[in-house]
Amino acid sequence: MAKYETLYQELLKKEVVRYKDIEDIASTIMETRHISPKYIYTEYINRLCQQGKLLHPQRGLYIAVQPTMINDPSFQPDAYLIASKLQSPYYLGYHTALELHGCAYSSYNTIYTVVPYEKKFRPFTFKHIAYQPVFTSYPNLGIKKRLHKNQEIQLSSPSKTFLDCIDRPQYAGGWEECLKSLEGLSGVTAQELKSLLTIIQKDILFRKTGLILELFIKNPYYQGILEDLHNVLEKHIGDSPMYIKKGSKSTLNATWNVYVPIGFNELLRGV
């Protein structure tokens, strides 16, 4: 088999690769560490792209197309693999994590890659899927690894997903979608929530956690969690009331010292 075809077969095994991956594979095939980037591009990457065997959705990122799907407009590459290759460190979070945990209430065409502020990338759309960065100060906190199509990807743990979503529900589809999804999220634990909250130290997040856990108190996935966390949450609630949603007409929930939008409880009862 020609080296060109060998490279293509190796790229098919990975499906989504960075330029460095292609360089490493080409070096192995040619049995040398010193290959000109121009040579790799001209002799391999450019030829594969021209033949429709490689797609190039973003700078430095390539997608290997199966032979039966070349030039087929219905070809849809794996969005999670694409998102996992955009930056490092990273994790797939918010609604994307809900999807990967198998509890997303609705299907979305936006994939969220969570990265540090200094690792930002421009959002882009490819094959009708939008890829959007979300910035965090804690890129390595509450992360788990999983094999997806025989490749390792990183996503937020169930407990971190819970906190992320209630902290910034706009990335979980808004409050209604967020709550309907979290209702089916298994694996959230009091111990991990306590550990994460202690590190993040965000007053409003302690209050939101208490509020939402109280609403899920009869949910078997959250059995006993609020009871185990109640004292910890209370100790971290400040004296001044805070708002779940600023600018909305709200009423005060005295237990968690937080203003809850009018109609919020009715929305939750509909979950």
ZABA-340630 format. One record per atom (N, C-alpha, C): residue in three letters; x, y, z. Coordinates in steps of 0.1 Angstrom, whole numbers, plus 5000, padded with zeros to 4 digits. Layout:
BEGIN
ALAXYZ ...
//
This chain:
BEGIN
MET500849885000 MET500050005000 MET500950135000 ALA500650224991 ALA501350344991 ALA501350425004 LYS502350505007 LYS502350575019 LYS501250675020 TYR500850735009 TYR499750825009 TYR498450755013 GLU498250635008 GLU497050565012 GLU497150515026 THR498250475030 THR498450435044 THR498150545054 LEU498550665051 LEU498250785059 LEU496750805060 TYR496050795049 TYR494650815048 TYR493950705057 GLN494350585056 GLN493750475064 GLN493950505079 GLU495150555083 GLU495350585097 GLU494550695102 LEU494350795093 LEU493550915097 LEU492050875099 LEU491650775091 LEU490250725092 LEU489950665106 LYS490950605112 LYS490850545125 LYS490550655136 LYS491050775134 LYS490950885143 LYS489750975140 GLU489350985127 GLU488351065122 GLU488551215123 VAL488851265135 VAL489151405136 VAL490551425142 VAL491351505135 VAL492851515139 VAL493251665138 ARG494251695145 ARG494951825144 ARG496151805134 TYR496651915129 TYR497851905120 TYR498951825126 LYS499151845139 LYS500251775146 LYS500051625145 ASP498851575146 ASP498551435145 ASP498951385131 ILE498651455121 ILE498951415107 ILE500551415106 GLU501151515111 GLU502651515111 GLU503251395118 ASP502751355129 ASP503251245137 ASP503051115129 ILE501851095123 ILE501550975116 ILE502450965104 ALA502551075096 ALA503351085084 ALA504851045088 SER505351095099 SER506651075103 SER506850925106 THR505850855112 THR505950715115 THR505950635102 ILE505050675093 ILE504950605080 ILE506250615072 MET506850735072 MET508050755064 MET509350725071 GLU509150685084 GLU510250645093 GLU511350745094 THR510850875096 THR511850985098 THR511151095106 ARG511851165114 ARG511351265123 ARG511451405116 HIS512151405105 HIS512451535099 HIS511751545085 ILE510551585086 ILE509751605073 ILE509351755072 SER509551815061 SER509151955059 SER507651965060 PRO507152065068 PRO505752095069 PRO505152125055 LYS505952195047 LYS505452215033 LYS505252085025 TYR506251995027 TYR506151865020 TYR504851785025 ILE504651785038 ILE503451715043 ILE502251775038 TYR502151905038 TYR500951975033 TYR500751945018 THR501751965010 THR501651944995 THR501351804991 GLU502151714997 GLU502051574992 GLU500951494999 TYR500551535010 TYR499551465017 TYR498251535020 ILE498351645028 ILE497151715033 ILE496351775021 ASN497051855012 ASN496451915001 ASN495751814992 ARG496451704989 ARG495951604980 ARG494651544986 LEU494751504999 LEU493551445005 LEU492351545005 CYS492651675007 CYS491551775007 CYS490951784993 GLN491851784983 GLN491351804970 GLN490451684965 GLN490751574970 GLN490051444967 GLN488751424976 GLY488551524985 GLY487451514994 GLY487551405005 LYS488751355007 LYS489051265018 LYS489351325031 LEU489651455031 LEU489851535043 LEU489051665042 LEU488351695052 LEU487651825053 LEU488451915063 HIS488352045061 HIS489152135069 HIS488252245075 PRO487552215086 PRO486552315091 PRO487152435098 GLN488352415103 GLN488952525111 GLN490452515109 ARG491152625111 ARG492652625110 ARG493252515119 GLY494052425113 GLY494752325120 GLY493952205124 LEU492652195119 LEU491752085123 LEU491352015110 TYR491351885110 TYR490951805098 TYR490051695101 ILE489151655092 ILE488251545094 ILE488451445083 ALA488751325086 ALA488851215076 ALA487451165072 VAL487251155060 VAL485951115054 VAL485950975049 GLN485050885054 GLN485050745049 GLN484850745034 PRO485450645027 PRO485350645013 PRO483950645007 THR483050585014 THR481650585009 THR480950715011 MET481550805018 MET480850935021 MET481551055014 ILE482551025007 ILE483351135000 ILE482351214991 ASN482351344992 ASN481551434984 ASN480051414986 ASP479651344997 ASP478251325000 ASP477851435010 PRO476951525006 PRO476551635014 PRO475851595027 SER475451465028 SER474751425040 SER475751375051 PHE477051375047 PHE478051335057 PHE478051425069 GLN478051365081 GLN477951445093 GLN479051395103 PRO480151465104 PRO481251415113 PRO480751425128 ASP481551355136 ASP481151345151 ASP481451485157 ALA480451545162 ALA480651685167 ALA481451685180 TYR481251575188 TYR481951575201 TYR483451555199 LEU483851475189 LEU485251465186 LEU485851595181 ILE485051665172 ILE485551795167 ILE485751895179 ALA484751895188 ALA484851995199 ALA485951955209 SER486351825210 SER487451785218 SER488751825213 LYS488851865200 LYS490151895194 LYS490452045193 LEU489552125198 LEU489652265195 LEU490652345203 GLN490852295216 GLN491752365225 GLN492152265236 SER493152305243 SER493652235255 SER494252335265 PRO493952325278 PRO492952225284 PRO491552265280 TYR490652165281 TYR489252195278 TYR488352085285 TYR487052105285 TYR486152005287 TYR484852035280 LEU484051935277 LEU482751955271 LEU481751965282 GLY481052075282 GLY480252115293 GLY478852165290 TYR478052195300 TYR476752255299 TYR475852165291 HIS475152215281 HIS474152125274 HIS474852005267 THR476052035263 THR476851925256 THR477151815266 ALA477451845279 ALA477651745289 ALA476351675292 LEU475251745293 LEU473951685295 LEU473651575285 GLU474051615272 GLU473851515261 GLU474651395263 LEU475951415267 LEU476851295269 LEU476451215281 HIS475851275291 HIS475451205303 HIS474051135300 GLY473451165288 GLY472251095285 GLY470951145291 CYS471051275295 CYS469851335301 CYS469351455295 ALA469851505284 ALA469451625278 ALA467951615273 TYR467151705277 TYR465751705274 TYR465451725259 SER466251805253 SER466051835238 SER467351825231 SER467351805218 SER468551795210 SER468951935206 TYR470251965206 TYR470652095203 TYR471752085192 ASN471852195184 ASN472852205174 ASN474052295177 THR474252315190 THR475352395195 THR476152305205 ILE477452305203 ILE478352225211 ILE479252325219 TYR479252305232 TYR480052395241 TYR481352335246 THR482452395242 THR483752355247 THR484252455257 VAL484452415269 VAL484752505280 VAL486352515281 VAL486852635281 VAL488252655280 VAL488652775290 PRO489952785293 PRO490352895301 PRO490253025292 TYR490253135298 TYR490053265291 TYR491253285281 GLU492453245285 GLU493553265276 GLU493553165264 LYS492653065264 LYS492652965253 LYS491452985244 LYS490953105243 LYS489753135236 LYS489853095221 PHE488853055215 PHE488753035200 PHE487553105195 ARG487553135182 ARG486353195176 ARG485353095174 PRO484053125177 PRO482953035174 PRO482853015159 PHE482452895155 PHE482252875141 PHE481152765139 THR480652755127 THR479552665124 THR480152575112 PHE479852445114 PHE480352345104 PHE479252235103 LYS478852215091 LYS477852105088 LYS476552125098 HIS476152255099 HIS474952285106 HIS475052275121 ILE476252255126 ILE476552245141 ILE477352365145 ALA476952445155 ALA477752555160 ALA478652515171 TYR479852555170 TYR480852525181 TYR481252655188 GLN480952655201 GLN481052775209 GLN481952755221 PRO482852855224 PRO483652845236 PRO482852895248 VAL483052845259 VAL482552895272 VAL483852915281 PHE484053025287 PHE485253045294 PHE485053015309 THR486152965315 THR486152925329 THR487452955336 SER487452975349 SER488652985357 SER489052855362 TYR488252755360 TYR488552615366 TYR488452515355 PRO489352515345 PRO489352415334 PRO489552275338 ASN490252255349 ASN490552115353 ASN489752065365 LEU488752135369 LEU487952105381 LEU486752025378 GLY486551905384 GLY485351825382 GLY485251765368 ILE486451725363 ILE486451665349 ILE486551515350 LYS485951455341 LYS486051305339 LYS486451275324 LYS487151165322 LYS487551125309 LYS486651005305 ARG486351005292 ARG485550895286 ARG486050855272 LEU485950735269 LEU486250685256 LEU484950715247 HIS485150785236 HIS484150805226 HIS484650775213 LYS484050675206 LYS484650625194 LYS486050585195 ASN486450525206 ASN487750475208 ASN488750585210 GLN488250705213 GLN489150825215 GLN488750885229 GLU489750935236 GLU489450995249 GLU488951135248 ILE487851165254 ILE487351305255 ILE487151335269 GLN487051465272 GLN486951515286 GLN485551595287 LEU484851565297 LEU483551625300 LEU483451655315 SER482551745318 SER482251765333 SER481551645339 SER481951615351 SER481351515359 SER479851545361 PRO479051455365 PRO477651495368 PRO477451605378 SER478251605389 SER478151705399 SER478651845394 LYS479751845386 LYS480151965380 LYS479152015369 THR478551925362 THR477551965352 THR476352025359 PHE475951975370 PHE474852025378 PHE475152175381 LEU476352195387 LEU476652335391 LEU476852425379 ASP477552375369 ASP477752465357 ASP476352515352 CYS475452415351 CYS474152445344 CYS473352545352 ILE473252525366 ILE472452625374 ILE473252755375 ASP474552755374 ASP475252875374 ASP475052965362 ARG475052895350 ARG474852975338 ARG473852895329 PRO472652895333 PRO471652825326 PRO471452855311 GLN471952975307 GLN471853015293 GLN472552915284 TYR473552845289 TYR474352745281 TYR473752605283 ALA472652595290 ALA471952465292 ALA470552475285 GLY470352585277 GLY469052595271 GLY468052685278 GLY468452755288 GLY467552835296 GLY467052745308 TRP466352815317 TRP465952745330 TRP465052625327 GLU464152635319 GLU463152515317 GLU463952395311 GLU464652415301 GLU465452305295 GLU466452255305 CYS467052345312 CYS468052305322 CYS467552215333 LEU466352255338 LEU465752175349 LEU465252045344 LYS464652045332 LYS464051915327 LYS465151815324 SER466351865321 SER467551785318 SER468151735331 LEU468351825341 LEU468951795353 LEU468051695361 GLU466851695359 GLU465951595366 GLU466351455363 GLY466951425351 GLY467351295348 GLY468851265349 LEU469551355355 LEU471051345356 LEU471351255368 SER471951145366 SER472351055377 SER473851075380 GLY474251045392 GLY475651055395 GLY476051175403 VAL475151265406 VAL475451385414 VAL475651335429 THR476651385435 THR476851345449 THR477051465458 ALA476651445471 ALA476851555481 ALA478351585483 GLN479151475484 GLN480551495486 GLN481251575475 GLU480951545463 GLU481651625452 GLU481051765451 LEU479751775453 LEU479151915453 LEU479852005464 LYS480051945475 LYS480652015486 LYS482052055483 SER482851965477 SER484251985473 SER484352095462 LEU483452085452 LEU483452185441 LEU483052325446 LEU481952335454 LEU481452455459 LEU482552525468 THR483252445476 THR484252505485 THR485352565477 ILE485752505466 ILE486752565457 ILE486252685450 ILE485052675444 ILE484552785436 ILE484252905444 GLN483652885456 GLN483352995465 GLN482553105459 LYS481453075453 LYS480553165447 LYS479253175455 ASP478953285461 ASP477853295470 ASP476553255464 ILE476253305452 ILE474953285445 ILE474853135442 LEU475953065439 LEU475952925435 LEU475552835447 PHE475952875460 PHE475452805471 PHE473952815473 ARG473452935470 ARG472052955471 ARG471252885460 LYS471752895448 LYS471052825437 LYS471052665440 THR472152615445 THR472252475448 THR471252435458 GLY471052515468 GLY470052475478 GLY468652485472 LEU468352585465 LEU467052605459 LEU466752495449 ILE467652455440 ILE467352345431 ILE467252215437 LEU468152185447 LEU468152055454 LEU466852045462 GLU466352155467 GLU465052155474 GLU463852115464 LEU463952165452 LEU462952135442 LEU463051985438 PHE464251925438 PHE464451785434 PHE464451695446 ILE463951735458 ILE464151665470 ILE463451525469 LYS462451505461 LYS461751375460 LYS462251295448 ASN463251355441 ASN463751285429 ASN464751185434 PRO464651055429 PRO465550945434 PRO466950975431 TYR467251045420 TYR468651075416 TYR469351165427 TYR468551245434 TYR469051345443 TYR468751305458 GLN468351185460 GLN467951145474 GLN469051165484 GLY468651245494 GLY469551265506 GLY470651375504 ILE470751425492 ILE471851515489 ILE471651645497 LEU470451705496 LEU470251835503 LEU470351815518 GLU469951705523 GLU470051675537 GLU471551675542 ASP472351615533 ASP473851615537 ASP474551745535 LEU473951835526 LEU474651955523 LEU474052075530 HIS472852065536 HIS472152175541 HIS472952265550 ASN473652215560 ASN474452295569 ASN475552375561 VAL476252305552 VAL477252365544 VAL476752485536 LEU475652465530 LEU475052565521 LEU474652685530 GLU473952665541 GLU473552775550 GLU474652855554 LYS475852795558 LYS476952875563 LYS477552965552 HIS477352935540 HIS477953015529 HIS476953115523 ILE475853135529 ILE474853225523 ILE475053365530 GLY475253465522 GLY475553595528 GLY474253665533 ASP474353775540 ASP473253845546 ASP472353915536 SER472953965525 SER472154045515 SER471553955505 PRO470253975502 PRO469553885492 PRO470153905478 MET470153795470 MET470653805457 MET469553755447 TYR469753775434 TYR468753745424 TYR469153625416 ILE468153545413 ILE468353435404 ILE468453485390 LYS467653585387 LYS467653645373 LYS467453795375 LYS468453875374 LYS468454015375 LYS467454085365 GLY466654175369 GLY465754245360 GLY464454185359 SER464254065365 SER462954005365 SER462154035378 LYS460854045376 LYS460054055388 LYS460153935397 SER460553945409 SER460853835417 SER460253845431 THR460253735438 THR459853725452 THR460953655460 LEU461053695473 LEU462153645481 LEU461853505486 ASN462853415484 ASN462853285490 ASN463653305503 ALA463053305514 ALA463653335527 ALA464653225531 THR464453095527 THR465252985531 THR466653005526 TRP466753045513 TRP468053055506 TRP468453205503 ASN467553295509 ASN467853445508 ASN468153485493 VAL467253435485 VAL467453465470 VAL466053505464 TYR466153605456 TYR464953645448 TYR464753555436 VAL463553495436 VAL463253395425 VAL462253465416 PRO462453455403 PRO461453515394 PRO460053465396 ILE459053555395 ILE457653525396 ILE457353425385 GLY456753315388 GLY456353205379 GLY457453095378 PHE458553115385 PHE459653015384 PHE459252885391 ASN458552895402 ASN458052775408 ASN457052695400 GLU456152775393 GLU455252705384 GLU455952635373 LEU457052695368 LEU457852635358 LEU458352505363 LEU458952505375 LEU459552385381 LEU458452275383 ARG457252315387 ARG456252215390 ARG455852145377 GLY456152215366 GLY455852145353 GLY456852045348 VAL458052045356 VAL459051945352 VAL458651805354 
//
